Amino acid sequence: MSEKVLEKELEEEADLSDESESELELEPVLRERLDLRCLDMLAMQEQKKI
């Protein structure tokens, strides 16, 4: 698939998620990515403290 097609699909999904009542309906993969990003940020904060 081309990047433009992927972008279009992502935009459509974003539009749908805006209409959904809660963001907990995120797909597990997206949730995992968010968790990993949060863990990375926490790890960076810990390193700054030391």
Biopython code that builds the backbone (N, CA, C, O; Angstrom):
import numpy as np
from Bio.PDB.StructureBuilder import StructureBuilder

atoms = [
    (1, "MET", "N", (0.836, -1.212, 0.000)),
    (1, "MET", "CA", (0.000, 0.000, 0.000)),
    (1, "MET", "C", (0.867, 1.257, 0.000)),
    (1, "MET", "O", (1.932, 1.293, 0.616)),
    (2, "SER", "N", (0.401, 2.267, -0.689)),
    (2, "SER", "CA", (1.161, 3.510, -0.709)),
    (2, "SER", "C", (0.921, 4.281, 0.584)),
    (2, "SER", "O", (-0.053, 4.044, 1.299)),
    (3, "GLU", "N", (1.837, 5.215, 0.868)),
    (3, "GLU", "CA", (1.716, 5.982, 2.114)),
    (3, "GLU", "C", (0.439, 6.814, 2.130)),
    (3, "GLU", "O", (-0.203, 6.962, 3.170)),
    (4, "LYS", "N", (0.074, 7.359, 0.961)),
    (4, "LYS", "CA", (-1.122, 8.202, 0.901)),
    (4, "LYS", "C", (-2.364, 7.414, 1.283)),
    (4, "LYS", "O", (-3.239, 7.919, 1.987)),
    (5, "VAL", "N", (-2.436, 6.172, 0.816)),
    (5, "VAL", "CA", (-3.589, 5.333, 1.149)),
    (5, "VAL", "C", (-3.618, 5.084, 2.648)),
    (5, "VAL", "O", (-4.675, 5.156, 3.275)),
    (6, "LEU", "N", (-2.448, 4.789, 3.226)),
    (6, "LEU", "CA", (-2.380, 4.548, 4.665)),
    (6, "LEU", "C", (-2.797, 5.793, 5.433)),
    (6, "LEU", "O", (-3.550, 5.710, 6.402)),
    (7, "GLU", "N", (-2.301, 6.954, 4.994)),
    (7, "GLU", "CA", (-2.655, 8.199, 5.678)),
    (7, "GLU", "C", (-4.162, 8.417, 5.644)),
    (7, "GLU", "O", (-4.769, 8.808, 6.641)),
    (8, "LYS", "N", (-4.753, 8.159, 4.486)),
    (8, "LYS", "CA", (-6.194, 8.354, 4.345)),
    (8, "LYS", "C", (-6.948, 7.445, 5.310)),
    (8, "LYS", "O", (-7.901, 7.871, 5.962)),
    (9, "GLU", "N", (-6.507, 6.176, 5.395)),
    (9, "GLU", "CA", (-7.168, 5.239, 6.302)),
    (9, "GLU", "C", (-7.012, 5.685, 7.750)),
    (9, "GLU", "O", (-7.952, 5.594, 8.540)),
    (10, "LEU", "N", (-5.815, 6.171, 8.097)),
    (10, "LEU", "CA", (-5.592, 6.629, 9.464)),
    (10, "LEU", "C", (-6.498, 7.812, 9.780)),
    (10, "LEU", "O", (-7.055, 7.901, 10.875)),
    (11, "GLU", "N", (-6.643, 8.720, 8.819)),
    (11, "GLU", "CA", (-7.509, 9.877, 9.037)),
    (11, "GLU", "C", (-8.950, 9.427, 9.245)),
    (11, "GLU", "O", (-9.651, 9.945, 10.114)),
    (12, "GLU", "N", (-9.386, 8.461, 8.441)),
    (12, "GLU", "CA", (-10.753, 7.965, 8.584)),
    (12, "GLU", "C", (-10.940, 7.318, 9.947)),
    (12, "GLU", "O", (-11.975, 7.500, 10.587)),
    (13, "GLU", "N", (-9.943, 6.562, 10.392)),
    (13, "GLU", "CA", (-10.033, 5.930, 11.710)),
    (13, "GLU", "C", (-10.070, 6.996, 12.801)),
    (13, "GLU", "O", (-10.784, 6.855, 13.793)),
    (14, "ALA", "N", (-9.294, 8.060, 12.610)),
    (14, "ALA", "CA", (-9.267, 9.137, 13.595)),
    (14, "ALA", "C", (-10.645, 9.794, 13.675)),
    (14, "ALA", "O", (-11.132, 10.106, 14.761)),
    (15, "ASP", "N", (-11.267, 9.999, 12.510)),
    (15, "ASP", "CA", (-12.606, 10.583, 12.495)),
    (15, "ASP", "C", (-13.575, 9.693, 13.261)),
    (15, "ASP", "O", (-14.403, 10.183, 14.030)),
    (16, "LEU", "N", (-13.469, 8.396, 13.051)),
    (16, "LEU", "CA", (-14.353, 7.459, 13.742)),
    (16, "LEU", "C", (-14.097, 7.493, 15.239)),
    (16, "LEU", "O", (-15.039, 7.443, 16.030)),
    (17, "SER", "N", (-12.839, 7.578, 15.635)),
    (17, "SER", "CA", (-12.526, 7.552, 17.063)),
    (17, "SER", "C", (-13.007, 8.835, 17.737)),
    (17, "SER", "O", (-13.319, 8.828, 18.928)),
    (18, "ASP", "N", (-13.071, 9.938, 16.982)),
    (18, "ASP", "CA", (-13.594, 11.174, 17.556)),
    (18, "ASP", "C", (-15.061, 10.982, 17.932)),
    (18, "ASP", "O", (-15.540, 11.536, 18.922)),
    (19, "GLU", "N", (-15.761, 10.193, 17.130)),
    (19, "GLU", "CA", (-17.182, 9.979, 17.385)),
    (19, "GLU", "C", (-17.418, 8.974, 18.504)),
    (19, "GLU", "O", (-18.461, 9.006, 19.158)),
    (20, "SER", "N", (-16.456, 8.079, 18.728)),
    (20, "SER", "CA", (-16.646, 7.066, 19.770)),
    (20, "SER", "C", (-16.598, 7.732, 21.139)),
    (20, "SER", "O", (-15.943, 8.759, 21.318)),
    (21, "GLU", "N", (-17.292, 7.143, 22.096)),
    (21, "GLU", "CA", (-17.427, 7.783, 23.402)),
    (21, "GLU", "C", (-16.150, 7.749, 24.225)),
    (21, "GLU", "O", (-15.847, 8.704, 24.940)),
    (22, "SER", "N", (-15.392, 6.651, 24.131)),
    (22, "SER", "CA", (-14.181, 6.572, 24.942)),
    (22, "SER", "C", (-12.988, 6.166, 24.108)),
    (22, "SER", "O", (-13.128, 5.473, 23.100)),
    (23, "GLU", "N", (-11.813, 6.600, 24.532)),
    (23, "GLU", "CA", (-10.600, 6.258, 23.802)),
    (23, "GLU", "C", (-10.094, 4.878, 24.209)),
    (23, "GLU", "O", (-9.076, 4.408, 23.698)),
    (24, "LEU", "N", (-10.804, 4.231, 25.127)),
    (24, "LEU", "CA", (-10.412, 2.889, 25.548)),
    (24, "LEU", "C", (-10.705, 1.873, 24.456)),
    (24, "LEU", "O", (-10.308, 0.712, 24.555)),
    (25, "GLU", "N", (-11.405, 2.316, 23.411)),
    (25, "GLU", "CA", (-11.720, 1.420, 22.306)),
    (25, "GLU", "C", (-10.556, 1.321, 21.326)),
    (25, "GLU", "O", (-10.670, 0.688, 20.276)),
    (26, "LEU", "N", (-9.435, 1.950, 21.675)),
    (26, "LEU", "CA", (-8.248, 1.867, 20.821)),
    (26, "LEU", "C", (-7.868, 0.411, 20.618)),
    (26, "LEU", "O", (-8.067, -0.428, 21.497)),
    (27, "GLU", "N", (-7.318, 0.125, 19.448)),
    (27, "GLU", "CA", (-6.879, -1.245, 19.192)),
    (27, "GLU", "C", (-5.710, -1.567, 20.120)),
    (27, "GLU", "O", (-4.911, -0.688, 20.441)),
    (28, "PRO", "N", (-5.608, -2.819, 20.548)),
    (28, "PRO", "CA", (-4.537, -3.234, 21.469)),
    (28, "PRO", "C", (-3.151, -2.814, 21.008)),
    (28, "PRO", "O", (-2.312, -2.443, 21.828)),
    (29, "VAL", "N", (-2.904, -2.866, 19.709)),
    (29, "VAL", "CA", (-1.573, -2.497, 19.201)),
    (29, "VAL", "C", (-1.285, -1.031, 19.497)),
    (29, "VAL", "O", (-0.194, -0.683, 19.946)),
    (30, "LEU", "N", (-2.264, -0.182, 19.243)),
    (30, "LEU", "CA", (-2.070, 1.241, 19.506)),
    (30, "LEU", "C", (-1.857, 1.467, 20.995)),
    (30, "LEU", "O", (-1.018, 2.273, 21.395)),
    (31, "ARG", "N", (-2.624, 0.747, 21.815)),
    (31, "ARG", "CA", (-2.485, 0.894, 23.260)),
    (31, "ARG", "C", (-1.080, 0.482, 23.703)),
    (31, "ARG", "O", (-0.469, 1.123, 24.559)),
    (32, "GLU", "N", (-0.576, -0.614, 23.096)),
    (32, "GLU", "CA", (0.775, -1.079, 23.434)),
    (32, "GLU", "C", (1.798, -0.016, 23.081)),
    (32, "GLU", "O", (2.725, 0.241, 23.849)),
    (33, "ARG", "N", (1.632, 0.607, 21.914)),
    (33, "ARG", "CA", (2.575, 1.646, 21.493)),
    (33, "ARG", "C", (2.544, 2.807, 22.474)),
    (33, "ARG", "O", (3.590, 3.340, 22.842)),
    (34, "LEU", "N", (1.347, 3.201, 22.897)),
    (34, "LEU", "CA", (1.236, 4.300, 23.858)),
    (34, "LEU", "C", (1.918, 3.931, 25.165)),
    (34, "LEU", "O", (2.634, 4.744, 25.749)),
    (35, "ASP", "N", (1.694, 2.697, 25.628)),
    (35, "ASP", "CA", (2.324, 2.237, 26.869)),
    (35, "ASP", "C", (3.837, 2.300, 26.745)),
    (35, "ASP", "O", (4.515, 2.784, 27.651)),
    (36, "LEU", "N", (4.376, 1.810, 25.621)),
    (36, "LEU", "CA", (5.821, 1.814, 25.419)),
    (36, "LEU", "C", (6.349, 3.239, 25.405)),
    (36, "LEU", "O", (7.411, 3.519, 25.962)),
    (37, "ARG", "N", (5.609, 4.139, 24.771)),
    (37, "ARG", "CA", (6.053, 5.528, 24.704)),
    (37, "ARG", "C", (6.088, 6.125, 26.110)),
    (37, "ARG", "O", (7.024, 6.840, 26.466)),
    (38, "CYS", "N", (5.059, 5.826, 26.904)),
    (38, "CYS", "CA", (5.015, 6.327, 28.282)),
    (38, "CYS", "C", (6.181, 5.771, 29.090)),
    (38, "CYS", "O", (6.816, 6.500, 29.852)),
    (39, "LEU", "N", (6.463, 4.485, 28.925)),
    (39, "LEU", "CA", (7.576, 3.870, 29.650)),
    (39, "LEU", "C", (8.891, 4.513, 29.240)),
    (39, "LEU", "O", (9.753, 4.754, 30.086)),
    (40, "ASP", "N", (9.054, 4.796, 27.947)),
    (40, "ASP", "CA", (10.278, 5.446, 27.478)),
    (40, "ASP", "C", (10.428, 6.808, 28.143)),
    (40, "ASP", "O", (11.515, 7.165, 28.595)),
    (41, "MET", "N", (9.342, 7.565, 28.202)),
    (41, "MET", "CA", (9.400, 8.898, 28.806)),
    (41, "MET", "C", (9.739, 8.793, 30.285)),
    (41, "MET", "O", (10.541, 9.576, 30.794)),
    (42, "LEU", "N", (9.135, 7.833, 30.980)),
    (42, "LEU", "CA", (9.435, 7.641, 32.399)),
    (42, "LEU", "C", (10.900, 7.286, 32.586)),
    (42, "LEU", "O", (11.552, 7.803, 33.492)),
    (43, "ALA", "N", (11.420, 6.413, 31.742)),
    (43, "ALA", "CA", (12.824, 6.008, 31.837)),
    (43, "ALA", "C", (13.731, 7.217, 31.636)),
    (43, "ALA", "O", (14.733, 7.366, 32.335)),
    (44, "MET", "N", (13.387, 8.071, 30.694)),
    (44, "MET", "CA", (14.206, 9.257, 30.440)),
    (44, "MET", "C", (14.163, 10.188, 31.646)),
    (44, "MET", "O", (15.182, 10.772, 32.015)),
    (45, "GLN", "N", (12.998, 10.330, 32.259)),
    (45, "GLN", "CA", (12.882, 11.183, 33.444)),
    (45, "GLN", "C", (13.737, 10.637, 34.575)),
    (45, "GLN", "O", (14.402, 11.400, 35.277)),
    (46, "GLU", "N", (13.725, 9.325, 34.758)),
    (46, "GLU", "CA", (14.522, 8.695, 35.814)),
    (46, "GLU", "C", (16.005, 8.955, 35.582)),
    (46, "GLU", "O", (16.743, 9.231, 36.528)),
    (47, "GLN", "N", (16.444, 8.870, 34.336)),
    (47, "GLN", "CA", (17.851, 9.093, 34.016)),
    (47, "GLN", "C", (18.248, 10.525, 34.346)),
    (47, "GLN", "O", (19.362, 10.768, 34.809)),
    (48, "LYS", "N", (17.356, 11.463, 34.113)),
    (48, "LYS", "CA", (17.669, 12.867, 34.393)),
    (48, "LYS", "C", (17.838, 13.096, 35.889)),
    (48, "LYS", "O", (18.651, 13.924, 36.301)),
    (49, "LYS", "N", (17.080, 12.372, 36.703)),
    (49, "LYS", "CA", (17.158, 12.542, 38.159)),
    (49, "LYS", "C", (18.512, 12.106, 38.700)),
    (49, "LYS", "O", (19.049, 12.719, 39.623)),
    (50, "ILE", "N", (19.058, 11.046, 38.119)),
    (50, "ILE", "CA", (20.302, 10.484, 38.648)),
    (50, "ILE", "C", (21.499, 11.368, 38.315)),
    (50, "ILE", "O", (22.628, 11.044, 38.685)),
]
sb = StructureBuilder()
sb.init_structure("model")
sb.init_model(0)
sb.init_chain("A")
sb.init_seg("    ")
for serial, (resi, resn, name, xyz) in enumerate(atoms, 1):
    if name == "N":
        sb.init_residue(resn, " ", resi, " ")
    sb.init_atom(name, np.array(xyz, "f"), 0.0, 1.0, " ", f" {name:<3s}", serial, name[0])
structure = sb.get_structure()
